[in-house]
């Protein structure tokens, strides 16, 4: 071992502990983002990534300790660091094609193929994280010269590794991914690991030792440019990619058609979150049905009674645009947690109407700070698997009610299948704990229901009566007239389950995931599925 300076040697050990800790948490965060871009960012996905990380680190700790006890040399420890760098750098290049294949299988609801592809990604994740787990036990063994100082040395190395982990998780989430993207963030951490390994090997073992890691360095130099050239995801079939970006919250994609139609997709792209066409208000989706909500009030309900509305889950402004067209420039407070989605809405969905006040905050927190007197509060945040449980509970709807006018209504969009309405019925039961009436509309040729809760006791018949009364108005906005007529034909009996969501117990995500899983199993058994309308991008429940 060629150690020219004991002080420099110790600093190298501490630096390696910091960089390996940083890379470990960065890889965990990037892997979660990588998988979320294809399979959602649900708690189940996040738990899977955390669980895999802990399992693979455990294996690495064990192997690293055994190996360094058998061959106690810096050559081993820093060679493992270099090969860990190679594994980290190769993750996007190897896993992205598999993930794209998996999401195609999922979109076709081929569950078996999806599970096989997911397992393959888990195996790929095993190599870099296990190698990263080997590093700190090696550093501990190389640092300890006297038993009397073993605790102090070990504590210092693990402390530096933890500090590096903090830098990795916050730096990756808040800066690297939004600035450079997920594949590039993998590459940057791989470069940091490789540089550390090469410098340490040159210092401790001489440059001749580089022959042990030269293949890893060469391979890394090949895969990093490949990573940087790869788009994260292809556009929907039949569309072209207009825009993509990564934010601290989501992977955002805007796909377009030749006629100017644009679709906002988030992460795994199983659901469309906003639709825009410069020449048409109709989306033929659940957004259209939001405008019928106030007409469940008693007859006659005039459109000019809409003076103020709020939207929790603004996305790219589809509902805000439709309300403005139907009711005029009424003040709209639109709440959206992701500033990247707001930017995409303004750039590609014409979300520039002057009556829209955009609030970039968490929905429940922002709603608490708003005033009252809203005729309509729309909540468009329930697209599985993206269902924030805190926006589904009795306590949340009690807060919503305090912001409504006496004739105010709450309208929500809920996913379902033809055979599984558990989420719709549970949210109906939850809203009935707060509001006297809840009405149900099934959006044709989709897997969505729209629920409307009214602040006063109301009847389903009111919608038909208001539609008939308004049809006599020659000045009625054509879009509003057509959607009212469709709404009347889409009414379904309101059914409530025994499950009520509260802040203490809201298993929303488990229900949503089981609905999607059951839907996929039905497809595998050959049960026929509804056909999506050709004017709207396909979406899963």
C-alpha positions, 0 to 999 in steps of 0.5 A, spaced: 500 500 500 503 506 497 500 511 502 504 518 502 500 521 507 496 519 513 492 525 513 491 525 506 489 518 506 484 519 512 481 525 508 480 520 502 476 515 506 472 520 509 471 523 502 469 516 499 464 515 505 461 522 503 460 521 496 458 513 497 452 516 502 450 521 497 450 517 491 446 511 495 440 516 497 441 519 490 440 513 486 434 511 491 431 518 489 432 517 482 430 510 482 423 512 485 423 518 480 425 513 474 419 508 476 414 513 478 415 515 471 412 509 468 408 506 474 406 512 478 408 515 485 404 512 489 406 510 496 406 502 494 411 504 489 415 508 494 415 503 499 417 498 494 423 502 492 425 503 500 424 496 501 429 494 495 434 499 497 434 497 504 434 489 502 440 491 497 444 495 502 443 489 507 446 484 502 452 489 501 454 491 508 454 483 509 458 482 503 463 488 504 465 486 511 466 479 509 471 481 503 475 486 506 476 482 512 479 477 507 483 482 503 484 488 507 487 492 502 485 499 499 485 496 492 479 492 494 475 498 497 476 503 491 475 498 486 468 496 489 467 504 489 469 504 481 464 498 479 459 501 483 460 508 479 459 503 473 453 500 476 450 507 477 451 510 470 448 504 467 442 504 470 438 508 466 441 505 459 439 498 462 432 500 465 429 505 461 428 500 455 425 495 460 421 500 463 418 502 456 416 495 454 413 494 461 409 500 460 406 498 453 404 492 457 401 495 462 397 500 457 395 493 454 393 491 461 398 485 460 399 484 467 404 478 467 409 481 462 408 488 466 410 484 472 416 480 469 419 487 466 418 490 473 422 484 476 428 485 471 428 492 473 429 490 481 434 485 479 438 491 475 437 496 481 440 490 485 447 491 482 449 498 484 446 499 491 449 492 493 456 495 491 454 501 494 453 498 500 459 494 500 463 501 501 462 503 508 464 496 511 471 497 507 472 504 509 471 502 516 476 496 516 481 500 512 480 506 517 481 502 524 488 502 526 487 501 533 481 497 537 481 503 542 479 508 536 474 503 532 468 506 535 470 513 534 472 512 527 466 508 525 462 513 527 465 518 523 465 514 517 457 513 518 456 520 520 459 523 513 456 517 509 449 520 512 451 527 511 452 525 504 446 522 504 442 528 506 446 532 500 444 526 495 436 526 497 435 534 497 440 536 492 437 530 487 430 532 489 430 540 489 436 541 484 439 535 480 433 532 477 429 539 475 435 542 472 438 536 468 433 530 468 433 523 471 438 520 467 443 525 467 443 525 475 444 518 475 450 520 470 453 525 475 453 521 481 456 515 477 462 520 475 463 523 482 464 516 485 468 514 479 473 520 480 473 519 487 475 511 486 480 513 481 484 518 485 484 514 491 487 508 487 492 512 484 494 515 491 493 508 495 495 503 490 499 506 484 496 508 478 498 501 476 492 499 480 487 502 475 488 496 470 483 493 475 477 498 474 479 501 467 473 496 464 468 500 469 471 507 467 471 505 459 464 502 460 462 509 464 464 513 459 460 510 453 454 509 457 453 516 460 453 520 453 447 514 451 444 516 457 444 523 456 441 522 449 435 518 451 428 521 452 425 519 458 419 516 455 416 516 448 409 520 446 402 517 446 401 512 440 399 517 434 401 523 437 408 527 437 412 529 443 411 537 444 414 538 451 417 534 457 420 536 463 422 534 470 420 537 476 421 536 484 413 533 483 412 530 477 415 528 470 411 532 465 409 530 458 405 534 453 403 530 447 400 533 440 396 532 434 396 535 428 389 539 429 392 542 435 389 538 440 394 537 446 394 532 452 397 533 459 400 527 461 404 526 468 409 520 470 406 513 467 401 517 462 396 512 464 391 518 465 390 524 461 390 530 466 388 536 461 386 536 454 386 543 449 384 544 442 384 551 440 377 550 436 373 546 441 371 546 448 369 539 448 373 534 451 369 528 451 371 527 458 370 528 465 372 535 465 366 537 460 361 535 466 364 539 471 360 545 468 353 541 469 354 541 477 350 548 479 344 546 475 342 540 480 340 546 484 332 548 484 329 551 478 330 556 475 338 556 476 340 562 471 348 561 469 349 568 471 348 566 478 355 563 478 359 569 481 365 565 483 369 558 483 375 554 485 379 549 483 383 544 487 387 540 481 387 546 476 392 542 472 393 545 465 386 549 466 381 545 462 375 546 467 377 553 468 377 555 460 370 551 459 367 555 465 370 561 463 366 560 456 360 557 459 359 563 464 363 569 462 369 571 466 367 569 473 373 569 478 376 563 478 381 561 484 385 555 481 390 551 486 395 546 483 401 544 487 406 543 481 409 549 478 412 545 472 404 543 470 402 551 471 408 553 466 406 547 461 399 550 462 401 557 460 405 555 454 401 549 451 394 550 453 393 557 453 392 558 460 392 565 460 385 567 461 385 574 466 380 571 470 384 565 473 388 566 479 393 561 479 395 558 486 401 554 487 400 550 493 398 544 496 390 543 495 388 543 502 393 548 505 391 553 500 383 552 500 384 553 508 386 560 506 381 562 501 375 566 503 368 564 502 362 565 497 364 560 492 358 557 488 362 551 485 368 548 488 371 543 483 376 537 485 380 534 480 385 530 483 382 523 483 385 520 477 388 513 480 393 512 482 394 519 483 389 520 489 391 524 495 388 521 501 388 528 505 383 530 499 378 525 500 376 525 508 370 527 512 374 533 515 376 535 508 369 536 505 367 540 512 373 545 510 370 545 503 363 546 505 365 552 509 367 556 503 361 555 499 355 559 498 348 557 501 347 554 494 354 552 492 356 545 490 362 541 490 364 537 484 369 531 483 371 526 478 372 519 480 375 513 477 372 506 477 371 500 472 364 497 469 365 492 475 368 496 480 365 502 483 368 502 490 371 508 490 365 512 487 361 509 493 366 510 498 367 517 496 359 518 496 358 515 503 364 520 505 361 526 502 354 524 505 357 525 512 357 533 510 352 534 504 345 533 504 345 530 497 350 527 492 348 526 485 352 521 480 354 522 473 357 516 469 361 519 463 360 515 457 366 511 454 370 512 460 372 510 466 370 516 470 364 518 474 363 525 476 359 526 483 356 533 485 354 534 492 350 540 494 349 545 500 342 544 500 337 538 499 336 537 492 333 532 487 336 529 480 330 531 477 333 538 478 338 537 472 333 535 467 328 541 469 334 546 469 336 543 462 329 544 459 328 551 462 335 553 459 333 550 452 328 556 451 334 561 452 336 562 445 343 566 448 345 560 452 352 558 450 352 552 445 357 548 449 353 549 456 347 547 452 350 540 449 353 538 456 347 539 460 343 535 455 349 529 456 349 530 463 341 528 464 342 522 460 348 520 464 345 520 470 346 514 475 342 512 481 347 514 487 349 509 491 353 509 498 358 504 501 359 503 508 366 505 508 367 513 510 374 516 509 376 520 515 383 523 517 384 517 521 383 512 516 383 513 509 385 507 505 384 510 498 390 508 495 389 501 496 382 501 493 385 505 487 391 500 486 386 494 487 381 497 482 387 497 477 389 490 478 382 487 478 381 491 471 388 488 468 386 481 471 379 482 467 383 484 461 387 477 462 381 473 462 378 476 456 373 480 458 371 485 453 373 493 455 369 499 453 372 503 447 375 510 448 372 515 444 377 517 438 377 524 440 380 523 447 387 520 449 386 513 452 386 513 459 386 507 465 381 508 471 
